[in-house]
Amino acid sequence: MAAEIVAPPAPVAIVMAPVLDHPVEFLHDNPMRVPTAAGAGTVAQLNLLGGAVVTMPPALPAGGVLADVVADTQFCRCGVVLRLPLSDADGTSRGDVAFKVLDKAAMANEGDRSVEEIASMEALAPRGLLLEGADGGRPVAGVPRWDCFDDGVNVYIVTEWAAGGSLSSWARRVVRELTAADRVAEWYSVHLPRLYYQLCAAVEHMHAHCVVHLDLDPKNMVMAEAADGSFDLLVIDFGSSRRVASEHALVGDKGIKFKLRYMSPQVATYYHTGVPFEGAPADVFCLGAILWWLLSLPICLMRREDDGTGRKHVPVDDVALDMTRHWRDNLLSHFTDGDAHAARAEAALAAAGGALPPYKASECMCCRWDFDIPTVWRQALYNCLVDDTRRRFTVGQLREHIEGILGALVREAAVADDAAVEEAVAADDAEAAEAAAAAAAAEAMAAKAAAAGLEVVAEDDPAADAFAGVHELGV
C-alpha cells in the first residue's frame, strides 16, 4: 500500500507539518501532522497508482495553520480532509481529490480501524484515481474512484472530489431552487426517484460483494457531476463497514459508529446489551430513514414555524428526523392507524381555536402539517422501517420496487405528454376551423360586395374603414 513520494521539479522532500487548528483535542502527546512542501517556492507531489499525481499543500507560513494554504479543509473525528489537485503522469489536470488524512494514534484511541475501511473499498472497486469503466465513467457506479497508503504516521485515503457536495447539502439546495421556481413537484417526480434508485443500486452492489456499510446517512453520500451535467450519487466513508459472509451474518464491535437518527432498533439493542445484529437489514433501515428524509425535506423547508422569538421549530439539520425521537413510530402508525392520527390532529387543532398549538417533541409531523405521504412510496417506507427484520425488504427487493416506481412515473409522464399533444392538436384543429370559418365569412362578404358593385379591400388597407362603414349599413 505504500506510495512513492517524489517532488518535481526539484528533489525537495515532503515534510510533516503540524495541523495547528484541528478542533479535536487528540488523546496523545503529538499534534496531528500532514505532508506539505518543504519550503516556500517548492512543489511536493505524491505518485499513486496508474500514473495519478496529487499535488500536496504548499509549506505552511511561520505560525500559520492548514487553512491558510488549503481553501477546502474539513475536519473529521480522527483527522482532516483536504481538497487537492489531481493530474496524470503527463501533468494534465484531472480535477481534484478529497485527500483524507487519518492520524493513526487518534484512530487507536477512538477504536477506528482503517484496515476495515480499506478492505471494504477494495472489495467494491479497484484502486486507481484515473481508472475508467467501459463507458468512460467510473469503474463501479455508486462507488468513488480511490487510492490509499500508510506512511507510519497517518493513513491516507484519497477519493475523487464530488463537486455537488454531500447529499444533505445538495438536496437542500435543489429543493430551495425548485421551491423558488414553484416547481416542487419535480423533486418527487424527477430528482428523488433517480437519486434514490442510484443509492439502492450502490448498496445492492455492496451487499452482493459481502460488504455492509453500517453508517448510511445523507452526509456519507456525495453528488459527483457527470459528463452530461447531471449528478451521480456516490457512497463514501466506509469507516464503520464490515465484510460479512452472508446477508444474514451478524456483526457487532466497538468500531461501528451509527448515527443515532438512522439507527435501527436492532442496533440500538446492540448498544445497550452487546447482542450482535444482522448488518444487511440495518443498512436497509438506514435506506428507509433516508427515504423519509428525502420525502419530507420540501415540506420541512417550506413550513418551518417561527415561535415568535425567531427560533424555528424544525432544526436546519436532518429536519424530519431531528424533529422528534418518535418519528418512526409516528410514521409507521399512519399505515396502520391513519384515521386515529387524523382525529387526534383535528381535535388538537379545535382545542387550540383553529391555530396550530405549541409544538411538542413527540408530535407527528404528518399530522401537524397535514402532509400526505405519497402513495407510491408508502410500501418502501414500511418495508424498510418495520421492526421485524424478516419482514424488511432486502436491498435487492427495494431496488426492484423503486424500479417499478420509476417505470410508473415514466408511464405517467408519457400519458401526460400524450394528453398535452392531443390538447395541442385539438387547439390547432380549433384554430384551423376558426380560420376556415373566418375565410368562408370573408368570401361571403366579398360576394355580397361584388353584387353591390363595391371593391373588397384588405383589413389593414386604409380603405378598410370605408368598407367597414358599408358593412355596417348591411350591404
N, C-alpha and C positions, 0 to 999 in steps of 0.2 A: 504493500500500500504506500510505500514511501515515494515521494515525488522529488525529482531532481530540481535543485534550485539554481538558477542562473541569473545573471544581472547584466544584460546588454544595455548600452553599448560598451561599457567598461566593466571589468571584473570587480564589481562592488558587491560585497556580501550583504545579505539581508540581516538586519538587526532586530532583536525583540524589544520593542518599545513598550513601556508601561501604559495601560489604559487608566488615565487619571480621573475619568468622570463616570465610571461604572456605578449605577445606583445601588447595586447589591454588594453588601459587605461580605466578602468571602471568608470562610472559616479556616483560613490558613495564613501563614505569615507573608507569603509573597503576593504582590499585586498581580492581577491578570496582565499578560503581555501579548502583543500581536506583532507579526512581522511587518516591517516598514523598510523603506530605502535607508541606506546607512547615513546619508548626509544630504545637505541641500544641493540641488542640481544633479543628483544621481537618480538612476532608474533601477528598480528591482522588479524582477518578474519570476513567476513560477511556471515551469513547464509541466503540464499534466498530460494525461493520456491522449493519444490521437492528434498530437500537434496543437492542443489547446494551450494558450498562454494567457495567464492572468497577471495584470499589472498591479503590483502591491501599492499601498498608500505611500505617499512621499514621507520623508523624515518629519517627525514632529518638531515644531519650533520649541525653543527653550521655554520650559514651563507650560507648554501647550498641551492640549488634550486631543483625543482622536477626532472629535467632531470638527476640529479646526482644519483637518486635511481631508476628511471624508464627509461629503454632504449628507448622504443617506446612511445614517448609523442607527441601528435599533438594538436594544439590549434584550437578552433572554436570561433565564434564571442562572445559567452556568457560563454565559459568555456574551458574545456580541455578533451581530450580523451586519456586514458591510456590503455596499453596492460598489463593485469594482469592474473595470473594463476587461473585456474578453477579446482576444484576437486569435487568428490561426498562425501557423508557423511562418507564413509569408508576411505577417504584420497587418493583414486585412482585418478590420474591425468586425467582430461577430456579436456585437451588442454588449450586454452587461451580465454579470453573475451576482447571485446572493452568496457571499463568502462568509460562512458560519464558522466562528472560532469558539471552540468549547474548551474551557480550562479544565484540564484533567483532574487537578486537585479538587476543584469545586464540584466536579461531577462525582467524584468519590464520596464527598461529604453529603451530596444530595441523593446518593444511591442510583444515579443515572448511569446507564451502560451504553456507550456508543456502539459497542460491538453488536447489540441487538438492532439498533437503527441501521447500521451499515449492512448487516446480514439480510434484513428485510428488503432494503433497496436493491441489493444485488440479486435477490430472488425475483424482483419485479421488473427490472430494466438493466441493460448492460451499462457499465461505466463508460463515460465519454461525453464531454460537453459539446462536441461537434458532430455527434452521430446523427444520422437521418434515417427515417424509415423509407419504405418503398415509394411512398407518395411524396417524399421530400420533407415531410413533417418529422416530429419527434418519433423515436422508435416505438414507444408504447404510449397510447392515448391515456391521458389522465395522470401520468407519472412524469415528472420533470427530468430533463437530462441532468446528469450529476457526475461528480467525482469526489474523491476523498483522499486524505493522507494524515499521517500522525508524525509529529516531529519530537515526541517525547515530552513536550511541554503542553501542547494543545492537540486536540483532534480537529481537523478541518473537514467540513462537508460543504461542497460547492455545488450549487444548482443554478439552472438558468434563471434569469431575472424575469419576474412577471410584471409587465407594465401596468396591468389593471389593478394591482394591489390585492389585498385579501378579498375573499368573497364577502366578508362582513362590510367592508367599506365600499366595494363595487356595487353591491346590491342597494345599499342606501343611496348612492349617487344616482343610479339608474332610476330607482323609484321616485326620487325627488324630481328628476328631469321629466319623467313621464307625467307626474302629478302636475307640474307647472304647465305642461302642454295639453292637459286634460286628456291624456291617453293611458290612464292607469290600466285599462283593460288589456293592453298589450303585455303587461307584466305577467298576467295569468295565462294569456293565450300564446305568447311567443317566448319570452325570456325564461320564466320559471320552468316550463316543461323541458326546454332544451338543456339548461344547465343542470337540472336535477337528473335528467337521463344520463348526462355525462358523468355525474357523481356516482350514480348507481353502477354504471359500466366500469368505472375505475375501481370501486370497492369489490365488484364481482371479480375483476382481474386479480385483485389481492387475494381474495378467498380461494380462487382457483389455484393460486400458487402458494397456498398454505400460509398466508400472512394475515393476521388480524391487526388492525390499526390501533384500536382501543382509545383513541383521543380525537375522534372526528368532531369538528365544530367549525363554524364559518371562518374562524381565524386561522385554521390549519388547512385552508384551501385558498388558492390564488388564481387569478384570472390572467392568463397569458394571451397576448394579442396574436391572432392567426394571420396568415398571409392575406386573406380577403378582408381584413379589418374587424372581423368578429373576434370574440374572446372564447378561449377554451379553458375549462376548469381543470386545475391540477391539484392533486392532494399532496401535501407536504408534511414535514415534522413527524417522522416515524420513531421518535424517541421512546414512546410507550408501546410500540408494536412488538409482536411476538410471532415467531414461527410456530405453527401448530401442525399436528399430524393429520387432523381431520376437522370437518366443520363443527363437530360436537366436542372437540378437545377442550379440556379445562385449563384455565390459566389463572394466575394469581401470585404476584410477588410485589415487593415493596417498590420496584422500579416503575410500576404502572401508575400513571397520574392522569386521571379523568378530570374533565371539567364538571363541576357539581351540577350545572343546569342540564347537562347532556348525559347524566349518569343513569343507567338502567337500574331497576330495583335490585337485580342480582348483584350488580357491582356495589351498590350501597350496603347490601347484606355482607359482601366480602370485606368491606372496610370495617364493619362492626364486629364480624365474627371470624374473619380469616378463611371462610369457606370459599374454595375456588369456584369460578363461574365459566360458562361457555363464552369464548371470545367472539365467535361469529354473530350470535344473537345480540350481544352487547353492541356490536357495530351497527346492526340493523336498528336497534333502538335509537342510536345516535342519528341515523338517517331519518327516522321518524321525527325526532326533535328538530332537526334541521329543516325538514319539510314544513313543520308547523311554523318555524321562524320565518321561512320564506313566504308562506301563505299570509301570515298575519302582519308582515312588515308594512305593506301600504296602509292598512287601517291604523296601525300604531303611529306611523309617522304623520298621518293626516289628522288623527283625532287626539293628539296629546292634549291633556287638560291642564289648565292653569288653576291653582287653588287660591289665587288672589295675591300670592307673595312672589310670583314669578317662577316658583318651583313647579316642575312638571310632574304629573303623576306617573308617567311612563318613563323609565330611565332611557338615556340615549343608547346604552349598550345592551345588546341582546334583548330587545324591547319586550317581546311577548313572554320570554322565559324568565326575565328578571321580575316581571310584574307580580308574580305570586309563586309561593312554594307549591301551590296546589294546581299548577297549570295542567299537568297531565290528567289528574283525577277529574278536574272540571271538563276538560276536553273530551275524555272518553265517555263521561256520563251523558254528554249530548247525544251519543249514539244509542244509548240505552234508556235515557230518561229525559229526552229533549223537552217534552210537554211540561214536566215539573220545573225544569230550568226556566222556561218561558214564563210560567205562572209566578215563580219567585221574583223574577226580574220585574214583571208588571206590578206585583204587589209592592216591591221596594220603591218603584217609581211613583206609584199612587200615594204611598206613605210620605214621600218627600214633596208632595204637592206638584208633581209633574216635572220637577227638576231633578237632575242626577244627584243622588245622595252622596255624601262624602265617600271617597274611595276606601275600600278595605283590602288588606293584603291578601285575603283568601278569596276575593271576588273573582267571578268568571268573566273574562274579557269579552267572550262572545255575547253573553247576556247584557253586559253593561253597555256595549256599543252596538248591539243588535247586528253582530257580524255573522252572516250566514256562511258557514263553511262550504266552499264549493263542492257540489255533489261528487264530481269526478275524482276528488282527492280523498274522500272520506274513507274508503276501504284501505287505501295505502296508509293513512294515518293510523287507523285502528289496528291493522295487522303488523305495524311496526312497533306500536307503543303498548300493546296488550301485555299484561303481566306474565302470562304463561308462555314460556319460550317455545313450546311445541306448537303454539298457535301463531307465532310470529312468522312473517314471510322469511324465506331465505333471501339473500340479496339477489339471487337469480330470479326468483319469483317476483320480487319487487321490480327488477329491471323489466321483466316481461309485462308486468302490469302497467308500468309507465310507458312502455312501447305502445300498449293498447290505447292509453290516453292520448299519446301523440298522434296515433292513427285517427282517432276520433276527432281530434282538433283539426287535423288536415282535411278530413272529410267535411267537417262543419265549415271550414274556410272555403272549401271548393263549392259547397252548396250556396254559401253567401255570395261567392264570386259569380256563380251561375245566375242567382237571383238578380245580382247587380247588372249582369249582362242583359238578362231578359228585360229588366226595367229600362235599361238604356235603349234597347231595341224598340221597346214599346213607346218610349219617349220619342225616338226617331220616327217611328211609324206615325205617331200622333202629329208630330211636326210636319211630316210629309203630307199627311191627309189635310192638315190645316192649310199648307201651302197650295195643295191642289184645289181646295175649295176656294181659296182666295183667287187663284188663277181663273177658275171657272166663273167666279163672280166678275172678275175683270173683263173676261171675254164677253159675258152677257151685257155688261155695261157698254163695252165697245160697240157691240152690235146695236144697242139702243141709240148710242150717239151717232153711229153711221146712218141709221134710219132717219135721224133728225137732221142729218147734214152737218153734224159737228165733228171736229177733229179731236181724237183722243191723245192726250199728252202724258208724259211720264210724271210720276208723283213729285220728283224733285225739280221739274221744269217750272219756271215762273208762271207759265200759262196754266199750271195745275190749279191755281186758285180760282181762275175763271171757270175751269172745268168743274171744280167743286161747287161753284155757285150754280151752274147749270144743273148739277146732280141734286142740289137742294130744292130746285124748282120742280123736281120729279120727272125730268126728261129721260 
